Amino acid sequence: SNTSKRGFASMDAKEQREIASKGGKAAHEQGVAHEWDSKEAREAGKKGGLASHINRQNAKS
């Protein structure tokens, strides 16, 4: 394709991380960022662990 890279695609990984970090910090300062509680984090970890377990089983067959 003849389209040039634009936005984040045109930046190196370090530059992308710096901008994303600024966005996250600004969201927390404004009080609109998501903050995990222990119950929610536990559920997310369980879901991720279950998904990786299923993927491992599927890879064996």
C-alpha positions in Angstrom: 0.0 0.0 0.0 1.2 3.5 -0.6 0.0 5.0 2.7 2.7 6.3 5.0 2.6 5.5 8.7 0.7 8.0 10.8 0.1 8.7 14.4 1.5 6.0 16.8 2.6 3.8 13.9 5.2 6.4 12.9 6.8 6.5 16.4 9.3 4.3 18.0 8.2 2.2 21.0 9.9 4.4 23.6 8.0 7.5 22.3 4.7 5.6 22.3 5.2 4.5 25.9 6.0 8.1 27.0 2.8 9.5 25.5 0.7 6.6 26.8 2.2 7.2 30.3 1.3 10.9 30.2 -2.3 10.0 29.2 -2.6 7.5 32.1 -1.2 10.0 34.6 -3.5 12.8 33.3 -6.6 10.4 33.6 -5.7 9.6 37.2 -5.2 13.3 38.0 -8.7 14.0 36.6 -10.2 11.1 38.5 -11.5 9.4 35.4 -9.0 6.5 35.3 -9.9 3.0 36.2 -8.5 1.7 39.5 -8.6 -2.0 40.3 -9.8 -3.2 43.7 -8.5 -6.6 45.0 -11.7 -8.5 44.1 -11.6 -7.2 40.5 -7.9 -8.0 40.1 -8.4 -11.5 41.5 -11.2 -12.1 39.0 -9.1 -10.8 36.1 -6.1 -13.0 37.1 -8.3 -16.0 37.4 -9.7 -15.4 33.9 -6.2 -14.9 32.4 -4.9 -18.0 34.1 -7.8 -20.1 32.9 -7.4 -18.8 29.3 -3.7 -19.7 29.2 -4.5 -23.1 30.7 -7.0 -23.8 27.9 -4.6 -22.5 25.2 -1.9 -24.9 26.6 -4.3 -27.8 26.4 -5.3 -26.9 22.8 -1.6 -26.7 21.8 -1.0 -30.3 22.9 -3.7 -31.7 20.6 
